[in-house]
Structure formats: structure tokens, C-alpha cells
Amino acid sequence: MVSERRREKDRIYWAKQEQSAQKRAQKQAQKAANTPSTGKKSNKAKQHVPEKGPVSAKQIETAKRHANDRKWKQLCDSNNELITKNPEARCSQISKDVRKAVELKRVRSLATRDRYFKMNPDNYHEPLKVLLTAEEAYEHIDMRKFDQKRKRIRASPILNARGQQLYEYDLIGMSKGHPKLITGDTVILDNGREQERYEIERIEGDTVIFKQTSKFAKYIDVSRNVYDISFVQSGSSYDRYIKNLDGIKGSKRIQGMLFEQSTSLAKAKGRAPKISVQGTSNAFLDNRLSRCNKLQRQAIEKIMEASCRPNLYILFGPPGTGKTFTVVEAVIQIYKRNPTTKILICSGSNICVDDLALILHESRQINKMIRLSSLVHYNSLETIPKYFTLEHAEARSYRVVITTNMMASKLTVKYDYIFVDEAGHAHIPETMLPMAKLKDDGCFVLAGDPRQLGPVIKCFEVQKLGLGVSLLERLMLKFKIYARKKKVGYNPEFITKLIDSYRCDPRILNLCNQLFYHDELNCLGKTPPSILTMLKFNGPLVFAETIGHESTMNRSTSRQNVKEANVCLDYLFLLYKMGISPDQIGIITPYVLQRQQLVEKLDKRLKSFKPFLDKRFKISEVQKKTVVNSTSTNQAKPLSRGLHMKHGLNDMDFLERALTQLKLSAQAKQESAITANKSQARATDWHCKIDTVDAFQGNEREVIIISTVRTPINNSDVISNPGFLTDAKRFNVAISRAKWLVIVVGHPAVLKCCKLWKKFAEHSCVSPLKF
């Protein structure tokens, strides 16, 4: 029905276009007839006047085809630079047709012929460029909604590294539904007489700090003027995507990884392995392999042999199955068994990359490794660690390089092995950035879970046209070599699915196991019975009925529910009183506005509850004496092996300053000192992790509290347009973050909104607690 209505709308739209074209032709003919000219020209003009009458289907299709040809030529013409590197001009340089199509939600009309959006080896880059351009146009249009009128700017007394003046502006409520601003975006100030453009230096809460873009920019007279403020996203990521697509155009090696090769299996069997496990005897490495389970060992051996070439290899890792551990062990095995290989490890987020770097560092097996990062997080020369000022050319001497997908595009080295972790969270152009750095005989590995959250695409039309599908999910859905067969499962030459889950209680994971993983997972975790006994819960899946009311804010599509926020915090403080620490608890919600509500209410409650909690769970004087000051530790006892292996640099100083969310093992005294300091600060602060489902992917906690937010309208028992609640991938991520206990706080109508929540109702119990 939807497609029929859409076709009818398209038919009416193009009929109107054809009628408008006829009217314009008639006016031009009449104008030509009335102007003084020779009779021949007048007669010629009259001959071109179309006759009035109904528009045929053939005329509609012809007009539609010609219009699309013009739009496609304008969009993809290499001589027409739709996207410029000048951030202030970017908004006007995106073609009007693209902007209009995005505003009218008619992205499909940019190239309606199916062959343009059916990716094939000869023409896969053009549709991706179209979708990237449309997505960027949508971001600019969305950003315009949050322009500020008649606002004052204040000067900051701080100077940045180059002596430029910094300015501050409080964008109150920026975290409540506003588009995310990042370092490098542009601020445009208009005082009614002239416009000046400045660059965002950093974001601190609701405060935007920006600087002059060049020495020619004027200083702001903060004492006299008020300004109209608008923001323009830099769009540098889109420049890199499009430049990379143009650079790899025609590459047979990349075509072999993006599209299924009919002879790939025969080639894989006849190709000599890059690293033969059977051909090398190393008791230490063999002992390390013996610690892995059967499927982890299978994946590592197949990756080392690279038998999948010219296709890529997929490591399918459901929640808690040790996917990251398998990637790290594969890197160590390759590094030790072949002394000439170069390895690149990438992921979409800095947090994930930092975790990989720390795990490799803790293994003490790799002594030639570098973690590349961007300088955008630092605002003065003093705060930039020496490690980060390494030239990219110096990365040639390192055998293992760890960085983000975006930073990988700046590398000039080719690698034998490339690993992309959390590949299900990256769209295809992002995954192709590190793919371009692979040697012709190299092995490319995607590690992730296509059943969890995919790429974040803001434009709904662009998402449906294919940019919202990751390369990992696309390959597993469309190509036979990665498909699951009912009796034999997956082909180990190309893909390994890990099935032993060490995270969750079986009663938690069984729900996700049945819905998303063909009931193949072996659940090896267990919830301590004392917790369920104290809370009087019949199981680890609990639904807490809460009759609240959802609301929104101006210019925001996000939602909040004050009653649910209060109930979530009631459960949080109950868990605190039971002795469960903040590091073991997480609160998840689908909406940014609800997250902000939870954070604000937790801050208010802690003002009165913190003294009670500190008194009941006081840190002993003995524990305080055993905690070593991390600064003195850095000066006295640097680690013997660091992440960068550069002489004269302090490894502990690097870890403390450069990496975020440290999760270090207690094997070394220096590392345990940092861990103890962080745990002590967390225990005395009593703030648990509160975030959206998207931001919580990749994390885990012993107890997870979920706020669903949504409520029915007009006292009914049905939630209209439930939105995020019907997203299967978000549901899977939210439930599978917990090890011991999941508490869902929501309206009873949530359990009826879709099949997912009906299944949850079958596996869960209702909380007997009332607040």
C-alpha cells in the first residue's frame, strides 16, 4: 500500500511538472509571437505551441527521465564541485536540487533509475557519493533550526597555543536535543552590518569556545554588540569519504572484498597461506592459543592463513563472546609468528580504540606499536602530549598501528593485515577508509555483530536507500559465502561465529538468543542468588510498572518522562544501599532528553544522600594509605614497555593524560594505583554511567536499569508511533549489556507495543517493589 501511494504521488508530481513546462512553453511562444520579427520566426514559434489536452503516461515518464538525467549530471559531474573545503561556503555550495530533494524527503528522485542504487563492481562509488552528499545536506538543514538571535558573546581570558583570542558563548540546552557540535565546526556572527566567521575550539558542557579563523578576522567587540549566531558543520569527514571513493575507483582488490567472487572459494583453497600455523612450532604461542575456545582458535588460524582472499574475513561476535579478545590474540599471533608483517587496527570510536590499545599493552607481547590520534582535543602546546606530535611518516617504522577509521585515511603505508572492530557500527564509505590501505595480497578482517546497532544516519531517506547498512551486515545478507546454512552453519573459510557467551546470566541472554542468534549461544554467566533474594525478584529480567507522562521540548524531537526518571533513581539508591557500587550499575534510555533529566535529578539527590552513603560505606584508613599518588608513581616508576616505545617519554604519564576511561589490570603496582584512585573517586562521587542505547554499545555492567519513556495518549492502552521501542537492534543492545540483572522501568502499554516487548513480558517478572 505504501509503495502504491508513493507511486501515485510521484505520478501526480510529475504530471504537474509536465503541465508547468507546457505553460512556460506557451508563454514563451506568445512572447515570441508578439515581438517584432520576421514572419518566419513568428510562424516557427507558433508551431512549437503544444496543444492542450490530458497528459499521457509516456509524457510523464519522458519528463521524469529528462529531469532525473539533469539532476544526476549536476550531482555527479566531476567539474561541478558540490562540496568545497571552505566551511563557510559549504552550505551554499551544495546544489539547490540536492537541498530541495532532502527538504521534501525526495532523495530517491535524485536518481530514480534502479541501476544507480544497485551497487555493482563497475559503479559502486557513484551511488555512495550521492547518498553522502544528501546526508551532508540534511545535516546543514537540520543545523539551521538552532540558529540563535540577538545573543551576547563574552571574551575568554585564555589564549590558545598560537596567541589567538578565544571567545565563549553559553548555548543553554545544547545537550537537550541540539545537533552535536564538534571541534572545527564554524560559528557565524552577524551584527546586522557585517558577518564574521570563527572556528570552534572546544565544547565544555553548554559552553561553546571559539577562535578567529585567521589573522584577518576581526576581534569581537563584546561590550557593545549583540549578534545573530549560526553554526555550520565542517563536513571534513564527507570530504574524506568522497576523496577516498574517487581514489579507489577501479581497484580490483577492493571489488573482490565488496562483491562476492564466483571463483573465490577455489582461489582460497589454492592460495598459499600468509602464515601457516602448522608450519611453525612455538610452545609459547601454542600455549596462548590453547587458552582460546574452539571457535576462537578457528577464527585466529583462518585469519593468519588468510584463506579468504580475495574476499575479506568476518568475525561475528554476539554479546559477551570474547570478540575483542579474539582480535587481540590474532594480532599477537601474527606479530610473533611473522616478523615482517605490518598490522593496522581500526574502529569507529576513540573509546574502542583506546580499549584495544590498552589490552595489547597489558599483554606485554608487542614492542613496536603506536596509537595515532587527532590533535583536535588539545587547545595549547602545553597540553599536547609529545606522543601525539609524531609525524605520520614516522608511523612507517611501527609494525602495529592503532587508530580510528577516519585517521586511517591519512596513513600512507600499506598493511598486510587490517582489523576493523565494531564494524557493524560503520557505514560502507567509513569502512572503505582503512580498506584503501590494504596490500594487494593482504587480509582484511571485519569484527562485529550485525544484530546490534548499525551506522548513525540522520536522514531517513538516505538510511533506507542503503547508507544505513554496514558492510558487515550487507555481506552477511546478500552473499552466499557469508550466509548461514541450516545444517552446517557458516563457512569457516570466510566467517566464524563465536557462540560461548561469558557475560550474562542464561535467563537474560536466552531472550536475545532466541530472537537474534538462532538459539545457538551457550550462556556461561550466572547471577548471584543473594541479589534476587534481597530484592524479592523471581528472575534477572524485571519489569517495574510506572504510570508516567512523556513530554518534549521546543525544537526537539527527543522525549522525557519525569516520573520514570524518579523511579529509576529510586532503584539506583536501593542498589547503593545493598552495597552495589556505581561502577557496577548503568542506566540506559533511548532518548537524549531523558538522559539529561536523569543526570540532573541524580545531581540533586546526591546533595542530600551523599553524606549518608559516605558514612555507611566509608573507605577505611588502611585502604587510603595503600592508594599511591599516580603523579609520584609516574615520576618514580615508569613501565618497562610503553605504547609508543620512544626513549625519554614516560609511559604512565601517557596513559594518565592521553587515554580516557582507563580499565587497567591489577598486575602492575603502577596500574593498580591508577585503578584504585579512579575507583575511590567514583565511590565517593556516587555517579553511575547514564547514557543512551547508542552510546552504551560495547559497554557492560552488572545491573542495567532501562527507562523506556514512552506512554499512551488519551488514557488508551496503546502507544502510537512507538519509535525506538520497535527497533530490534536497540532492544538487543539494551538487554544484553547486563551481567546479573535488568530492570525495565516503563508504562504497562510498552509490553504490548510490538513482538519484542511481548517476548520480554513472557521471560520477565513484575517488580513487587513500590516507591
N, C-alpha and C positions, 0 to 999 in steps of 0.2 A: 504493500500500500504506500509506503514512504517513497519508494522509487517511482511509482506511478504518479504520485502528486508532484514529485520533483520534476519528472519529465513534462508534466502538464505546465508547471510554472515556467520551465525553460522554453516550452513551445510558445507560450504567451509572451514571454520576454522577447524572444527573437522575432516574433510577429510584429511586436511594437517597434522593434529596431528597424525592421524592413519598411514599415509604414512611415516611420520618421525619415528614412532615406528617400522614400518616394516623394514625400512632401518637400524635402530640401531640393530634390531634382526638379520638381515642378516650379518652385520659386526661382531657381537659377534659370530655368528655361524662360519663364515670364520676364525676368530681368533682362535676359539676353534679347528677347523679342522687342522689348520697349526701348532699348538703347539704339541710337542711330548707327546703323551699319549697313553693309551691302545686303541685298536680298538673299543671297546665297547663304550667308551666315545665319540670317534670321530663320530661313527655312530649315537649315540644319539643326538649329536649336529646337525648333518645333518638332522635328522628327524624333527627338530624344525624350519628349514628354511621355512618361508612362501612362498607360490607360488605367483608369480607376477600376477596381474590382477586388474580389477576395484574393487573399494571399495564399498561394499553393504551398504544399508541404515541401516541394522541391525548391521553391524560392527561399523558404525558411532555412533549409539545410545549406543552400548555397551561401546565403548571407552569414550564417553561423560559421561556416568553414572559412570564408574570407576574413571575417573578424578575428577568428582564432589564429589564422595564419599571421595576421598583422601583429597580434599580441605576442605570439610566440617569437616572431622575428625580433620584436622590440625587446623582449625579455632576454633572449639568449644570444643576441648579436654581440660578438666579441668586441666590436668597435664602439658599442654603446655601454659606457661604464655606469651601470646602475648603482653600484656601491662604491663610494670613494673612501679614501683613507682619512679624509678631512672630517672629523666627527661633527663639527657644527654644520657642515653642508650635507651630511649623510641623509638627514630627514627629507630634504628637498630633492636629493638625487635619486632616491628610489622612485621608479616610474609611477606616474599617476594611475595608470591602468592597474598596476600591482596593488597600490594602496586602496584604490576603489574596490577592487575584487576582494581584498581582505575585509574591508569595512562591510561589504554586502554579503560576506560569507560565501563568495563565489570563486574560491581559489581554483576549483575544478575547471572553471571556464577559461583559465589561462591556457590550458592545453587539454581540450576535452577528448582529443583522439587517444584511444586507449594505449596505442603503441608508445606514446610518450611516457606513460606512467607504468608500463610493464618493463621492469628492469631486465635488460639482456646484456650479454658481453660487449656488444658494439655500442650501446647507448645507455649506460647506467649513470653517467655523470650528469647529463642534462636534466633529467627529472629531479635529481637531488639538488642541483643548483636552483631550480625553480622553487622547490619547497623551502630551501634555506632562505631565499630572498623573501618569500611570502611570510615566513616566520619572523624574520627581522622587521618587516613592515608592520606586522601585528604588534611587536614589542614597542615600536615607536608610537603607534596609535594608542596603545594601552598606557604608555607613559604620559601622553598629553592630558589624560584625565586628572592628573595630580599636579598640574601647574598651580603655583601659589601667586596670589595677587596682593600687592601693596604690603610687602613684608620688609622688615628691617634686618640688616646684616651687622654683625659685630666683628671687630678685628681681634685676632688672637695674638697675644704677646710672643708666641712661639715662631721662630724662623725655621724653615726646613734646611736640608743639607746644602742647598745652593743659595741660601740667603734670601729666598723669596718670602714675601709676607703671606701668612695664612689667615683665612677668614672662616668664621663659624656661622652656622645657621641651624636653629632648632626646628627640625621638621617633626613636630609633635604628632604622634600617631603613625609615624612611618612604618613601624613594625606591625601595625594593625591593618594589614591588607594592602599596603602600598607596594608597588613594584620594587624589587630588590635593587639597590644602587651598589655599585662596587667601585673600587679604586680605578681611576682612568676615565670614568664617565664625565660628561660635560655639564657644567652649570651655566645657563644663560641668564644674565641680569639685564633688565630693561627698565630704565628710569623715566621713560616717556620721550626722551630726547635721543638716546643712543643705546646700542646694545654692546655688551662686553661678554666674552666667553672665558670661563675659567675651568680648571680641571680638578675633579675630586681627589683629594689627597688620601683621605681615610674616612671611615664611618665609626663613630663612637656612640652606640645607643641610638638616640633620636637626634644626635648632632652630626651635621654634615660639615666636614672641614675641607675647604678647597683653596686652591692657589692660582696664581697667574699662569696662563698657558705659555707666555713668552715675555721677554723683556719689554716688548712694545705695548703690552696690556697695561691699562691704567690702574692706579691704586683706587680703591673704593673709598668714597667719602662717606664713612659710616655715620657721621654725626648729623648729616642734613637730609639725606635722601632715603626714600623707600623704593623698593624695586618689585617688579614682577619677575618671578623666578620660574624657570622651566628647566627640565632635565632631559638630556639626550644620552642614550646609552652609546658607548664607544663602538660596539659591534666588531671589535678586533677578532673575536672568535669566528665570526662569519667570514671575515676576510681570509683567515687561515684555512677554513673548510673549503672555500671556493678555490683558493690558490692551490691547495693540495689536490683537489679533484682535477684541476687542469694539468697539474704536474704528472699525475699517474695515468692520464688518459692513454689508452692503448697498451698498458702494461699487461703482458700475457700472464705473468706470475700472479698479479692481483686478480685478474679474471679467473684464474684457477682456484682462488680461495673464495671469491664471491659467488661463483656459479658451479654447480655440480658438473664434474667432468666424467664423460661416459667411460673413459679408459683409465680413470684414476685408480681403481682398485688393482688392475693389472700392473700399472706403473708402481704402485705402492709395494706389491709383492716382489717385483723385480729390482727395485732400487736398493742399493746398499745402504744400511743404516748409518746415521751420523755417528752414533755412539752405541756400540754393541755391549750390552750388559754381560752376555755370555763370554765375550772375548776378553774381558778384563777381570782380574782377580784382586779384590781389595777387601780384606777382612773387616776393616773399619766401616767402609761404605756398605758392605753387605749386612753388617750388623745394624746399621741405621735403617736399611730397607726392611729388616725383619721386624722393626717396631711398627711398621705400617700394616693396616689390614689388607686383605687380598685385593680389593678393588683399588685402593690407593697405590699399592705396589704395581698393579697392572697399568694404571694411568702413567706412573713415573717411567716405567720401562718403555711404553709405547711413545711417550714424548721424547725420551732420549734417542730412541731408534728413528724417530721422525718418519714412521712408515706411512703417515697420512699424506705426504706430499704428492702432488702439488696442491692438495686441499689443506685446510687447517685442521687442528685438533680441538675438540671440545671437552672440557672437564665440567660435567654437570654436577653441581654440589648443592643439594637441598639443605635446609637449615640444620646446623649443628653436625654436619657430616665430615668436617675437617678439610674443607676445600682449600682454605688458605694454608693450612699445614702441608697439604699435598703439593701446592705450588712451591712453597719454600723448600721442601725436601727435594723436589725435582731440580730446582736451581742449584742446590748444594751438590747433588749427584753429578749434574752436568759440569759444574765448575771444577770438581775434583777429578773427574774421570778424563776430561779433555782439557789440557792446559792452554789451548789456543782459542777456545770459543769465547764469543762476546755475547752477553745476555742483557736484554732490555726488559725491565718490569714496569708496567704502567697500570694506572687506574684512573677513574674519573675524578676522585676527590683527594685532597691533600691528607685527610684523616686516614683514609685507607692506605695511601702510600706510606705515611708515617708508621702505621702499624706493621706493614711489610718490612720496612727498613729496620725497625726495632727487633722484630723476630729474627731476621737474618743476622743482625748484630749480636743478639744474645746467643746464637748458635756457635759463635766463635770459629766458624769454618771458612769465612770469606774475608780475605785481607786486601782485596783490590776492588772496593765498592764505593760508589758516590751516589748521594741523594741530591738531585738537582731540584731547585725550587725557584720561584719567581721573587723579584725584589719588591713587588707591589705592597707587601705588608710592612715595609720599613720606610720611615719618613726622615731619617737623618743618617749621616755617615757613621755616627757612633753606634747606632742600633743595628747596623747590618753586620751579621757575623762574617768573619773572613771566609768561612766555608762557602757562603753564598756568592762571593765575588769571584769565584773561579770562572775562568773563561770556558765557553762551551768547547773550544778547541782542545782544552785540557782534558775533556772527558774521553778523548781518544785513548788515553793511557789506562783507563779503567775497564776492567773486564765485565763488571756488573754495574749497570746504571739503573737507578730507580727514580721515576718521575711521573708526573701526570700525563694524561693523553695529550693535553694541549701543549705542554712544554716539550713533548717528544717531537713536535713538528719543527722545532728549532735545531734539532740534532743533525749533524752532517755525516754521522758514522752509520754504516750498515752492520746489522747484527745477525748472528747465527740462530738465536732463539729469542722470540719476543712473547712475553706473557702479558695478557690484559685481564686483570682481576676485576670483579664486579662488572663483567661485560654486558650483562643484561640491562644495566642502567644507562648505557651509552647508545646514542643513535648511530646509524651507519657512517655518516661523514666523520663523527668523532673517532670511531674505531679505526677508520682508514688513516688517521694521522700517524699512529705508530706503525701501521701496516706498511706504509711507504718506506720505512727504514729497514725492511727485511731483505736479506740477501736472496739471490735467485734460488739457491738450494737450501734456504733457511726453513725453520719450523715456526709456525705462528699458532699460539695457544690461546683460546678463549675460555676463561673460567668464570662461572656464574650460574644463576638459576633463572631460567625464563619464566618460571611460575611466580616470581616476585616482581617488584615494581620495575617498570621499563623506563625509557627516556622521558624527561620532563619537557613536554611540548605545550606551549600556551594556546596556540591557535587550533581549534577543534578540527577545522577542515584539513589543515596540514597534517595533523595527527592521523586522521582517517585515511589520507592519501599515502601513508607509508612511513613518514618520518618518525612516528611514534613506536615503530617496531625496531628492536635492536637486531644487529646482525646475528647474534646468538639465537634469538627466537626465530628469525626468518629462516636460517639454515635448518633448524630442527623441524620447522613446519613444512617446508617446501621440498627438501631434498631427501632422497631415499637413503643415502649413505648415513645420514644422521637420524633417520626415523627409527622409532621403536617397533619391533615386531613382536607379536603376541606371545609366541612360544620361546623365542631365543633372546629377546630383549634387544639391546643395542649392539652395533658392530664395534668391537673393541679396537679395530684399526683406526677408527675415526672419532670415537666418543666413548667416554666412561662415565657412568652414573654411580656416584657414591651413595650407599644405602644405609650405612651404620651411623645412626644419629646419636651423639653423646650428650646432647644438650637437655632435652625436655623430658618430663615425665611422660610415659606412654599414653596416659589419658589425655594429655594436652596435644601431643603430636598426632594421635590417631585421627583426630578430626581433619587436620591438614593432609595427613597421609591418604585418607580415603578420597578427599576432594581433588587433590592436585598431583599425587605421586603414585597412582595406581596401586596403593596399599603395599608398596614394596619396601618401605623403610623399616629398619629394625631399631626400635626405640630402647636405648640403654640407660637413660637417665631415670631419676626417681625423686619424688617429693618427700621431704622429711615428714613423717606422720604427725609429729608434735604440732606442726603449724596448723594443719587441718583440724586437729583435735581442739586446740585453743580457740580457733575461730568458729568452731562448730559447723564446718563445711563438710559436705558429703563427698567432695571431689575437688580437683585442682581447677576446674572450669566453673566459674561462679558468675551469675547474673544478679546485679543489685538494682532492683526496680526503683526508678526515680521519676516522679511526675514533675517535670520542669517545663520551662518555656524557652524556645530558641529565639534569638534576635540577631539583627545585623547592624552595621554602622554605615554612615553615609559614604558613598562612593566605594563601597567594598562589597564583594560577593561572599566574603567569609562569614562565619556564624559563631555565636557563642551561646552558652547556656549556664547562667549563674548558679542555678540550683545544683546542676551536675558537678560544677567546679567545687562547690562546698562539700558535696558528698565524697568526691574523690579525695579531698584533703582530710575528711574525717577518717577514711580508711588508711590514708598515709600516716596520720598521727597514731592510729591504733597499732599499726605495724611498728612504728617507732617505739611505742611503749612495750611491745613484745620483745624488743631487743634487736630487731632487724635494722641494719644500718642504711643510710641514704644511698650508699654505693650499690646496694642490692635491690633497689626499687626504681622503677621507671613509670612515668605517666605519659600515655600516648593519646593523641586526639587527631582526627583528620583535618582540623581547621586551625589556621594560624591565630585567628582571633580568640579561640578558646584556649590556646596555649598561652597567649598573653594574659588572659583572665586568670588562669591557674597560677602563673608566676607572680602576678600582683597580689593575689589573695594569700599565697604562701608567704610572701614577704610580710604581709600584715599580721598573719597568725603567729609567725615566729617571734614577733616583738613581745608577745605575752607568753608563748610556750617555751621559748628557748631557755630561759633560766631553769624551768622545771626539768627539761631534758638534760641540760648540762649537769644538774645536781644529781639526777638519778643515774646517769651513765657517765660519771666523771672519769676522765683519763687519770690513771694512777701516777703518782710521782715517779715511780720506777720506770714507767713507760716514757715519761717525759725526758728522763735522764738518758735513756738509751737512744733517743732520737738525735742523730747527728746533724749539725747545721750543714745544709747542702753546699753553701758557698765555701766554707772552710774545707769541705771534702774535695771540692773541685780544685782548690789550690794545692792540697796536700797529696792526694792520691788519684791522679788521672788513670784511667783504664789503660791496659797494655795495648789494646786494639780498639780503634775507633772507627766511626763510619767513613771518615774521609781519608785516613791514613796519611795525613800531611804532617810533617815534623813541625813542632813548635805550637801546635794547636791543642787545646785542652778538650778531650772528648766529653767529659762530664759537663763542661761549660756549654758545649754544643748541644748536648741532649737537653739541658735545662732551658736554654734560651730559644732554640730553633724549632723544637718539636712540640706539638700540642697533645694533650690527653695522654700523658705518659702511662704506659702499662708495663712496668719492668718486672722481671723476675727477682726473687729474693736470693739469687745465687751469689751475688757480689755485695759486699757491705756498702759500697758506694751507691749501688742501685737501690738497695733496701732502705737507705737513708732518705732518698728522694721519695720512694713509695710511702714510707712512714710519715714524712712531712705532709704529703698530699692527703693521706687518709686522715691524719689528725685535723687538718684544716677542714676537710669535708665533714668529719664527725662533729666538730664544734660549730659548723655553719648550718647543718641540717637541711641543706638543699639537695633534693634528688634531681635526677635528669628528667626534664619535662620537654617534650618536643612533639613534632608532627610525625605521622607514619613515615613519610618520605625521608625525614632526617634520621629516623631511628633504624633504618635498614642497615644491617651489618652489625648492630649492637645487640647485646643480650643482658638481661637482668634476672635475678631470682624471682622477683614478683613484678608483674606488669598490671597497671591499672589503666583501663581504656575508657575514655569518655566519648560516647557516640554523638552527643549534642542534639541530634535531630528529634523533633517531636511532631505529632499530628496537628493539623489545623482544624479549628472549629469543633473541638471536642469529639472528633472522629477517632477511630482506632487504626487508621491507615495513614502512613506518611507519604505525601505526594512528592514526587520527584526526589527520591532519597539520595541521589547523587553518589557521593563517595561510599556510602554504605553498601552499594551494589557492586563495587569494584572488587573483583575476586582477588587480584594481586595485593591490594591494600589489606584485605581481610587476612590473607595468608601471612603477610609480613607482621601485622599487629599481633596475631595469636601466637606465632612461632618465636617471638622474642623472649618468652618467659621460660625459666627452667623449672620452677616449682608451682607457681600459682598465677592464674589470670582472673582478674576481677573486672567485669564489664559493667560500667555504670551507664544506664540509659532508660528510656521510656519503654514500657512493655510492647509498644507497637513496633519497635525495632525488630523484635523476633519474628514479625510477620511480613517484613518489607521485601524479603527475597529468599531464595532457596538456601543461600549461605547461612543466614541467621536462623532459619528454621532448623538446619542441621546443628547449629550451635545449641539451640534450645534442647535438642534430643540428647546432646552429650553433657550438658551443664546442669547445675543445681541452682536454685534460687537462694540468695543470701538470707539467712534468718535475722541478720543484724539490722536494726533501725536506728537512724540518727535524728 
